[in-house]
Amino acid sequence: MRKFDSLLKGYLLGYLKETRKSLLGVTQEKMSALLRITVHSYSDLERGEYCFSATTLLLFLGLLPDEMIVEIVRGFSKEVIKFEEKEVA
């Protein structure tokens, strides 16, 4: 499963900043508080320096509308399939 870590990091990065700004309309400070992490850790997440921990990911998903959660999960599953197909080719 670790082979998908960088894929997950890049995939979620596409949602993170947009969600914070457009959907929630909050600052990095407020978002870090919602995710129960430091502002520095949140900033690192948004820059793609680190990936979500399981706890932070669940807290993030909990902030989203149900249909967006499904979109994210199914979209990532599709990305994994594409990744695996490239590995085989």
N, C-alpha and C positions, 0 to 999 in steps of 0.2 A: 504493500500500500504506500510505502514511502516514495515510490516512483511517481506517484500522482501529486505529491506535495507542491511542487513548483507549478503544476497545472492548476491546482486548486487556488494557490496564492494569486496567480494571474487572473483567474476567472473571477474570484471574489473581489479583486481590486476594482474591476469594472463596475461593480455594484456599490461598493462602500462609499466613495466620495459622492456619487450621484444621489444615493439614498440620504446621506447626511444633509446635503445642500437642498435638493429638490423636494424630497418626500417629507423629511422631518424639519428642515429649515433651522438646523442648530449649528452651533460652533463646534470646533474640535474639542473644546473643553467640556461642553455639555454632552457630546457623543461619548467621550471617554468616561464620563460619570455614568451614563446609561449602560455602558458595557463593563463598568466596574474595573477599569484599568487606568493607568496613569495617562496623562496627556501625551507624554513622550512616547509611551507604548502605542497609543492610538495614532500618533503622527507617523511612527514607524510602519504601522499597518497600512495607512493610507499611501505611503510612499512605496510600499511593496518590499520593505526591508525584512519583514517577518510575516508569517502566516498566522491566522487565527488559531487560538487554542480551542479545544472542543467547547469549553465553557463560554468563551467569548463568542464563538460562532452561534451557539444556541441563544445567547442573549441578543445577538444581532438579529437572528431570524425572528425572535420574539417581538421585535419592534416593527416587523413588516406585516402587510396584509397577507392573508392566507394564499391568495392567488399568486402573489409575488414569491412566496416561499416555494410553492410548487414549481413555478417557472425556474427558480434558481436551482433547485434539486434536479429537476428533469434536464435542464440545460447542461448541468455538470455531467450527468450521466452520458449525455450525447457527446460531450467533449472527451470523456474517457474512452468511449467506443472509437471515436476518430483517432485518438492517440494510439490505441491498441492496433488499429488497422494500419497505421503508418509504421508501427514497429514490425509487423508481420511482412509488410511489403519490402 
